[in-house]
Amino acid sequence: MKGRFTRPPRRTRGPEFAHQARSAWEDARWKAARQGWSLDRERRFLGAVYTLTDPNGHTTILSELAEVHRALGQSPNPDLPPAA
């Protein structure tokens, strides 16, 4: 009797958590776009990896959405040449 001893699938995250995470990602992506940056996300088993590319083409790899917000809040680096 295989079905008798199987456990139901475990749900660790509810739909409301997924909606909040999706909304936070969309907000960060929109904030980056308004400043001229490109923000991409690669989903992983435990979270995601974010790549933030400035208008000059320099890419920063970040591991948390909070790091993305901090990077977007910083002033641009004056040592970088302007985009061609």
C-alpha positions in Angstrom: 0.0 0.0 0.0 2.1 2.8 -1.3 -0.4 5.6 -0.9 -1.0 4.9 2.8 2.4 6.0 4.0 3.2 8.9 1.7 3.1 12.4 3.1 1.4 15.3 1.3 3.7 17.8 -0.4 5.1 20.4 2.0 4.5 24.0 1.3 7.1 26.3 2.8 6.0 29.5 1.1 2.5 30.7 0.6 1.1 32.5 -2.5 1.3 35.8 -0.6 5.1 35.4 -0.1 5.5 34.7 -3.8 3.5 37.9 -4.7 5.6 40.0 -2.3 8.9 38.7 -3.8 7.7 39.3 -7.3 6.5 42.8 -6.5 9.9 43.6 -4.8 11.7 42.4 -7.9 9.6 44.4 -10.3 10.0 47.5 -8.2 13.8 47.1 -8.1 13.9 46.5 -11.9 11.8 49.6 -12.5 13.9 51.7 -10.2 17.1 50.6 -12.1 15.5 51.3 -15.5 14.6 54.8 -14.5 18.2 55.5 -13.6 19.5 54.0 -16.8 20.7 50.7 -15.3 19.9 47.2 -16.5 18.9 44.7 -13.8 18.7 40.9 -14.5 17.9 38.0 -12.2 19.0 34.4 -12.4 16.9 32.1 -10.1 18.7 29.6 -8.1 17.7 26.8 -5.8 18.1 29.0 -2.7 17.3 32.5 -3.8 18.6 34.4 -6.8 21.7 36.1 -8.2 21.3 39.6 -9.6 23.4 41.4 -12.2 23.3 45.2 -12.3 24.8 46.8 -15.3 25.4 50.6 -15.4 25.1 52.7 -18.6 28.9 52.4 -19.2 28.6 48.6 -19.4 30.2 47.8 -16.0 28.4 44.8 -14.3 28.1 44.2 -10.6 27.0 40.7 -9.3 24.8 40.9 -6.2 23.2 38.1 -4.1 20.4 39.9 -2.4 17.7 42.4 -3.5 18.7 44.6 -0.5 22.2 44.9 -2.1 20.6 46.0 -5.4 18.7 48.8 -3.6 21.9 49.9 -1.8 23.8 49.9 -5.1 21.1 51.9 -6.9 21.1 54.4 -4.0 24.8 55.2 -4.3 26.0 58.1 -6.4 27.6 57.1 -9.7 31.4 56.7 -9.8 33.0 59.9 -11.1 36.1 58.0 -12.2 34.3 56.1 -14.9 34.3 57.5 -18.4 30.9 58.5 -19.9 29.1 56.0 -22.1 29.9 56.4 -25.8 
